[in-house]
């Protein structure tokens, strides 16, 4: 990930509704969620939700798959890993033991 991609991803996540969408999709894991169900779960109008989903998708934080007339959305874990790797690229000045608590905190226990 380069600096401009990181800025776009951070910008996408730096808005309350979009951050809630991303966190909701992370919780859903591989099952993802239909766009209408996301809007209902967060109490957001569907047209507003569509705009927010588009921003997250452009930033590489979510992906979608069409299932008939429904579009299902999923957290894009590769995008989040790339963002975290970019942010921590030069972590701890070559002393990885200092980064271990951070890495332990973000490691998936699933």
C-alpha positions in Angstrom: 0.0 0.0 0.0 1.3 3.4 -0.8 0.7 6.7 1.0 -2.2 7.8 -1.2 -4.0 4.5 -0.8 -3.5 4.7 3.0 -4.9 8.2 3.1 -8.0 7.1 1.1 -8.5 4.2 3.4 -8.2 6.3 6.5 -10.5 8.9 5.0 -13.1 6.3 4.3 -13.0 5.0 7.9 -12.9 8.5 9.4 -16.7 9.0 9.2 -19.0 7.5 11.9 -21.4 5.6 9.6 -18.7 4.1 7.5 -16.7 3.1 10.5 -19.8 1.4 11.9 -20.4 -0.4 8.6 -16.8 -1.7 8.5 -16.9 -2.9 12.1 -20.3 -4.6 11.5 -19.0 -6.4 8.4 -15.9 -7.5 10.3 -18.2 -9.1 12.9 -20.1 -10.8 10.1 -17.0 -12.4 8.7 -17.3 -14.6 5.6 -21.1 -14.4 5.7 -21.1 -10.7 4.9 -24.4 -8.8 4.9 -26.9 -7.5 2.3 -26.9 -3.8 1.7 -30.5 -3.4 3.0 -29.7 -5.3 6.2 -26.7 -3.1 6.8 -28.9 0.0 6.5 -31.5 -1.5 8.8 -29.0 -2.6 11.4 -27.5 0.9 11.6 -30.7 2.9 11.1 -29.4 4.6 8.0 -31.5 5.4 4.8 -30.7 3.1 1.9 -29.5 5.9 -0.5 -27.2 7.3 2.2 -25.9 3.8 2.9 -25.2 3.2 -0.8 -23.0 6.3 -0.9 -21.1 5.2 2.2 -20.7 1.7 0.8 -19.3 3.1 -2.4 -16.7 5.2 -0.5 -15.6 2.1 1.5 -15.4 0.0 -1.7 -13.3 2.6 -3.5 -10.9 2.7 -0.6 -10.5 -1.1 -0.6 -12.0 -1.6 2.8 -15.0 -3.7 1.7 -16.0 -5.7 -1.4 -19.4 -6.8 -2.8 -20.9 -9.8 -4.5 -24.2 -9.8 -6.4 -26.6 -12.5 -5.3 -29.6 -12.2 -7.7 -31.2 -8.9 -6.9 -29.3 -8.4 -3.7 -25.8 -7.1 -3.2 -23.9 -8.6 -0.3 -21.0 -6.7 1.3 -17.9 -8.1 3.1 -15.1 -6.6 5.0 -12.0 -6.6 2.9 -9.5 -8.1 5.3 -6.6 -7.9 2.8 -7.2 -4.1 2.5 -7.2 -3.7 6.3 -4.0 -5.9 6.6 -2.4 -3.7 4.0 -3.4 -0.5 5.8 -2.1 -1.9 9.2 1.1 -3.0 7.6 1.6 0.4 6.0 1.0 2.1 9.4 3.4 -0.2 11.2 6.0 -0.5 8.5 8.8 1.1 10.5 7.5 0.1 13.9 9.7 0.3 16.9 13.0 1.2 15.1 14.0 -2.4 14.5 13.1 -3.6 17.9 10.2 -6.0 17.2 9.7 -6.9 20.9 8.3 -3.4 21.4 5.6 -4.1 18.7 4.5 -7.4 20.2 1.8 -5.9 22.5 0.3 -4.1 19.5 0.4 -7.2 17.3 -1.1 -9.3 20.1 -3.9 -6.8 20.5 -4.9 -6.9 16.8 -4.4 -10.6 16.2 -7.6 -12.4 15.4 -8.6 -15.0 18.0 -11.1 -16.7 15.7 
